[in-house]
Amino acid sequence: MTEQEGQQVPLFSFGVISDVQYADIPDGTSFHGVPRYYRNALVALQRAVSSGWVPAGVEFGIHFGDIVDGFQARDGQEKSEQALSDVLQAFSQLPHPTYHMLGNHCLYNLPRARLNKRLGITPLLDPAAAAEGASYYAFSPHPTWLFVVLDAYDVSLLGWPDSHPRHLQAEALLAQHNPNKEKNSPEGLVGVARRYVKFGGGVSEAQLAWLEQQLQAAKQRSQNVLVCSHLPLLPDTCPPACLLWNYEDVLQLLRQSGVVVATMAGHTHQNGYLVDEAGIHHLVLPAVLETPPGRDAYGTVESGLDISNMTIYE
């Protein structure tokens, strides 16, 4: 711990934001009637970066997925590319990297390989993930910290050709767990079983093995770990339909590792926070898309442990 004028000094700081879901279309509402401010999402992002992250001096940003809204795809891939360019231009106001992950709305707009390239994920990929075309990776902003970014749609109907093994696996899972003809509907499903919907996804066995390796290596290096995912990992931090399909498998690895400080996620468009039985903090971020004009939905985090206050000291 470094002290300066009697106060703790963080090792590093970073910005967090989720579900920008920008689209160059008029405002609308969600399926549940919640207002959505499609064009203002870009304005809110610009303000978050230029008036929030930059003055705070963060070393990097993290966006937790759903960068462009699925409605933008109705106007064709060229419009999706332009919307993505507009959002990435806003992130570029930060003179440091922003790390991204794939959400369902990302995959409604553009192919996975294209997203990996444009979001800067490709050069960060583990060789096994790159060979599979997946989108999980890890980075270390400081010798004492490892950030693990999951691909929550590694097993999914979204983003893969119909004949791809990951698509076929997702198809079988939904056929087993969701009897509805419309697989985006959780109607009739109870509790956490409601997570088996088409707009969800899971991590593959290969990604689980990679995650275990990352956690073991972090333990050997005496590193703290923060796990990032578009889909939440802990029940009661979000509506059940928003959970990662195989969240239990992931939680088991995180808890047994003894090195995971926190997980952070998006997708739900709502705040969520709990500390689990292993003492891991689970934070779910609100959506920029559903934040009224003039208000903000972003945060800055300083390295350490107090995720609940988002001011974290080592």
Disulfide bonds with the S-S distance in Angstrom:
none
